[in-house]
Every structure is written in C-alpha cells, then in structure tokens.
Amino acid sequence: MCSHQSPCPTAVSPDHHCAVIVSAHPEQGWSLLCDGTIVFDDTGELLPDGRVVSPHRTPGTQALAA
C-alpha cells in the first residue's frame, strides 16, 4: 500500500505506527496510515486485517479529576 521511498513499516511490523498519515480526521479522533492501519486519539488501533489493538496509554498521562 505504501509508495514512499524507503517504504513505511507494514501493519504487522512492531513499528507499524511509524507509517505516514495519509488521511487525518482529528475532529473524529482517528487517522489512516499508509500501511492501512487506523489509529485513534486514545492510542487504540484497527489493523487492516480487522484485529483491534487496545489503547496503550502510559501511567501518569491522564489528568486527575479535581
């Protein structure tokens, strides 16, 4: 799917989230990468084969409720 030189990582590569964004929809909270992965603002992902990657936030990154 990727036509960049050098090609972006495939959707099954460990670093697949480094692929180039080809369509961004920040108002809806998602972006399409050139490897076919859809990434969501909450860090979740939908891979081209339909598998879901759950959000993977790191501890301490969420604001605490007052």
N, C-alpha and C positions, 0 to 999 in steps of 0.2 A: 504494500500500500504506500510506503514511503518512497518518494523520489528525490530525497535530499542527498547531497554528497558530503560527507560519508553518511550512509543510511542510519536512520534512528534505530534504537533498540526495538526488537519485536515485542509484541504483547506478552510473550512468555519469558522474556529476559528479566532478571532480577531488577534491572534499572529501567524497566519499561516506562516509568513515569517521567523519564527524561526526554521522551519523544516530543516533537514540536506540536504546539497547539495549532490546529487547522480551522477550528470554529469555536469561538468563545461566546458563552451566554451567561455573563455574570449576573444579569438580572434574574436568571432562573437557577443559578447556582451550579452550573456544570460547563465543562469544556470537552471537546473531542480532540484527541491526539491523532497524529498521522498513522499510528500503529493500530488504530481502531478502538482504542480504549477510551471510555468516557470517565472522566474524573469529576468528582463532586467537591464542592466547597468544604464539606465536612470530612474530607480526606478519604471517603469511600470511593470505590471504583467499580465499573462494569466492564469486564473484559469482552473482546469480540466474540468469544465462544459462549457467552452468556453467564459465565461464572461471576460471582459477586465477591469483591474484596471489601470486608467490613472497614469502617473508619478506623484509623490507627493514629489517634491523637497521642501526643506525649504528655505525661503527667505534668501538671502545673501550667498548662497553656490556656486553661479556661478561666474566665473571670469568676471570682467568688461573688455570690449573692450577698447583698448588704442586709 
